[in-house]
Amino acid sequence: MRLTPIPADLSFRKSSYSTPQNCVEVADIPGGDTAVRDSQNPDLGYFVVPGGEWAALLDSVKRHGL
């Protein structure tokens, strides 16, 4: 459960793992979590990935070339 409010002015950046057809943007949230959204439809909102799970995903992508 998230106890820290999410700032309204998140600074999104394009993920280095994006392709022209499959683009996502990510933003760091204070406290270590990450917000993820579709860069082609940013007005549809974002979802929040807990910091530990985000780190595990990135580690898996780096190790297995997903």
C-alpha positions in Angstrom: 0.0 0.0 0.0 1.3 3.5 -0.9 1.4 5.9 1.9 3.2 8.8 0.1 1.0 10.9 -2.2 2.0 10.8 -5.9 3.0 14.3 -7.2 0.8 15.7 -9.9 3.8 17.0 -11.9 5.7 13.9 -12.6 8.5 14.2 -15.1 8.1 11.4 -17.7 10.9 10.3 -19.9 10.9 7.8 -22.8 12.1 4.4 -21.7 15.4 3.3 -23.3 13.7 0.0 -24.0 11.0 1.6 -26.2 10.7 1.1 -29.9 8.8 3.4 -32.4 5.8 1.0 -32.3 5.9 0.2 -28.6 6.7 3.3 -26.6 6.4 3.7 -22.9 7.4 6.6 -20.7 8.6 6.3 -17.1 8.8 8.7 -14.2 10.5 8.4 -10.8 8.2 8.8 -7.9 9.6 10.0 -4.5 10.0 7.0 -2.3 11.4 4.7 -5.0 8.3 3.7 -7.1 8.0 4.2 -10.9 5.1 5.5 -12.9 4.6 3.9 -16.4 2.4 5.2 -19.2 1.9 4.8 -23.0 3.7 7.6 -24.7 1.2 7.5 -27.6 -1.7 8.0 -25.2 -0.4 9.9 -22.2 -3.8 11.3 -21.3 -5.0 7.8 -20.4 -3.0 7.9 -17.2 -0.3 5.7 -15.8 0.2 2.8 -13.4 2.6 2.6 -10.5 5.2 -0.2 -10.1 6.7 -0.6 -6.6 10.4 0.1 -6.6 11.6 -3.5 -5.8 9.4 -4.9 -8.6 10.6 -2.3 -11.1 14.3 -3.1 -10.2 13.6 -6.9 -10.7 12.0 -6.2 -14.1 14.9 -4.1 -15.3 17.4 -6.7 -14.0 15.5 -9.5 -15.8 15.4 -7.5 -19.1 19.1 -6.8 -18.9 20.1 -10.4 -18.1 17.7 -12.1 -20.6 17.5 -9.5 -23.3 13.7 -9.3 -23.3 
